[in-house]
Amino acid sequence: MIFGPRIELKSAEQLVVMRRAGVLTAEVLKAARTAAVPGATTAEVDAAAASVIAEAGAQSNFKGYQGFPAVVCISVNEEIVHGIPGDRVLEAGDLVSIDGGAIVEGFHGDSAITMIVGGEGAGSEADLSLSRATEKAMWVGIAAFAAGTRVSDIGDAIDDHVSREVPELGLVEEFTGHGIGTAMHMPPEVLNYRARSNGPKIKPGMCLAIEPMLTVGSSETITLADDWTVVTEDGSRASHWEHSIARHDGGVWVLTAEDGGAAGLAPFGITPVPPKSG
């Protein structure tokens, strides 16, 4: 993924539109999650997500992106990211990451969840712990964006949290978060690990997609022959969580969370504030 130097800062009015794209993205993922039941194919899950976008009169930002053939990525078990929906039949206990988005009036939303097919009762404790740890790492990164001064604060916080709280898990470094707005992938690059660079300053109007990926084994990856699906090198299971977030003059708002991030940020003592147009 290549990023140019310019960081797009949004006006209050543009943030309101981005929130609409974020809410629709949340609805897309909810529909996909509901459809991901034992016996369903990943293509059927994708179709459920596509119907939500079509009913809203919006556009998919995944389908056709560099040739990607579907509206959501569905990554199962050892697949980390960019899994292509198809005829694979989901089974109870599968660990599935669903990554999707939508475009509303030219602005993008992007979010990802990890779920257990058949409900948490069907999953192993290892898979449940992995998903919960990945989601927590995401919220640690979001809290760092809310309170920090530089984009690099996000990667520092995620890396420190994983190293301290779940050192047995692998932190994938090959894939990163990104800026988001009038394109799905924009500068700045948002690392999920500590690096020497301080990164750009966080400014009002900045919108980022924060998306850590953890594995129960090695963090090394392999891209399959379809040139999209990324799997763990050692076959261990993986989890991916993502939200799109805005930093504005009034504070921070999680654009793709139905509650704006209130529940996820509460443990950090942060209260999200919605963007308001003039």
Steps between C-alpha positions, in 0.01 A plus 500: 500500500654833391411828663571850367604792716172691529272445799136592438340700782119509502268786583225456757247460219710232332534312828122483525492329158780268605293403801217399264745283307619355830150416622422330170825303528390382846169385349687315223707309755195427713323344201808296413535380857134394512541308173819321612331193646602133481426371150513839329755564229726802518340615173161506673648712779636740238157517333338599830751783536449611141122522545541754783715724283258471208196578715672812632573620147870511589813352344738228604859614542634144501346353185722584207775646718818390320285223355355364825181311402276543807358761739657349814815305578425179689802339663451162669716344773865524384410771247602839637357745250370546142322166475286479185138384549407190304361150539669423832241373750531641851503256791413548866809612686667668203677824589400754237621855441272715285639826356271737311411855416280735303506833319244772577513826305862437410622419852609157621440280804716197583469256789568137593378253760592148607227251593444135586266317263218354708553744787757522775387169645621327185848649520811385680630702793817568299301655214283705733807629683672585172203700371454682829870584517498637145192711565658634820818586309288697253338700781842565652603647165182706475555638850855595402364687198251680724760609754822503299691762304650291218373216285791286622345508849246248367754236401700559816192443715388185315850348504550577869159358589549175307855453633384555856156335510508222236867438414418148383307639202654605171459862389479521120718785369462459122155658487417838647223747563462809286343836447148499360267754342442568130692178438506180701878494535671834553797630695610473769599138543398385849740241639387244755847479654770724646734654242778759504299757304288742704245526220292808410327712760137425577282791389127581511325357196729197480323169441674166540420132471667314788521125445727267697529132406616235746574129469533215749832402343751656267433848363662405169263495202455342157285635215318223315492445124185714462728800580257615771454255785765536769553209739725431798821328400461235770126442451406654834174689536473876463271789595444844347309794650465849350316829546512831314548792740490881475692747711336844498498823699255355753679170557486158338216304337505138384325533167427129446378423854126530556556673836787714371744298705349572842518143633843424358658822628334503843774284662752767395301785653432648156157623394458525123340816358307501170611735225260787439451696183475878518 
